[in-house]
Amino acid sequence: MQTSKLFNTLVAAALLSGASITASHAADSAPKAPAADTVVAANAAAAVPDETITSSAKAALGADAQAAALPVNVATKQGVVVLSGDVPSAEAGDRVVQIVASVSGVKEIKNELKVKAAG
């Protein structure tokens, strides 16, 4: 009788163990929903209107003491920003590109700035 109870207990334990392994395996192989950060990344990559990119780029340039005085034109089409105008040095042009590159929604920058020495 003792052996029968022990046997039944072992069989029950084995069955329960097998059931939990099967359930665990099913959960592991089930399709997973995208992680929350994937949704955030998709929202972060949402298209920003060209007008918003242009105005944000102009505001960022205006807020920079060195770039504010430069006669730089900013135009945006499909997230691609075209910079044109005259800058006093290559370093000043690089600064303008760096500032505009930090603007949200900018996909690419076409640098058409010309270096012209003052005077």
N, C-alpha and C positions, 0 to 999 in steps of 0.2 A: 504494500500500500504506500509506504514511504517512497519507494522508487517510482511509483506511478505519479505521485504528486510532484516529485522532483522533475520527472520527465515532462509533465504537463507545464511546469513552470519554465523549463528550458525551452520548450517548443513555443510557448507564448512570448518569451523574451526574444527568441529568434524571429518570430513573425513581426513583432513590434519593431524590432531593429531593422528588419528588411523594409517594412512600410515607411519608416522614417528616412531610410536611405533613398528609397524610391521617390518620396516626396521632396527630399532635398535635391536629388538629381533633376527632377522635373522643374523645380524652381530655378536651378542653375541654367538649364537649357531653354527656359522660356524666354521669349523676346523681351528685351529690356526697354523701358521707356527712356527717352533721352534724359541725360542728367540736367539738373537745373542750370548749370553753367553753360550748357549748350544753348539753351533758350536765351540766356543773357547775351551770349556771343552773337546769336542770330539777330537779336534786337540791336546790338552795338553795330552790326554790319548793315543795318537798315539804311536805305538810300536817304541821303540828305539832299534837299533841293539845292540846285545850283545857286539860286539867289541867296540862300542862307550861307552857303560856303563862301561866296564872294563877299558878302557883308561881314562875315566872321573874320575872313582873311584881312579885309581892310581895317577892321577894328583892332585886330592883333598887331598889325603893322603900325597903326596909329598909337597904340599903347606902348610901343617900344621907342625909347628916346632916340636911338640912332636911326631907325627906319622911318620914323614919323615924318621927317623932313625930306625924304626921298620922293621924287616924282615917279612912282611906280603904279602902273595900271594893272588891275586884276580882273580877269575874265574867267568864267567857269562854264564848261560844257560837259555834261554827263560825269561830273566829279573830277574832270581834268582841269586843273588851273593853269592858265597861261599868264605868265608874268612878263610885262614889257615896260620899257622906259630906260632912263639913263641912271647909272649909279657911279659914284666917284671911284670905286675900287672893286676888285674881285671879291674882297672880304665883305664889303657892304652887300654885294649881290648874294653871296653865300648866306649872310645873315637874314636877308629877305626870304630866301628859299627855306631856310631852317624855321623861321617863324611861321610861314604859310604851311609847311609840312606838318606842323603841330595842330592844325585846324581840323576839327572833326569832319569826316566825309570826303576829305581830299584823297583821291585815288592815285593821282599822278600830277607832277608839276612839269610844265614845259617852260623852261627858262629862256626867255628871249631878251633878257636884260643886256644892255650895252654898257661897257665901262667907258666913261668919258671923264677925263680929268677936269676938275673945276677950273674955271677961268678961261 
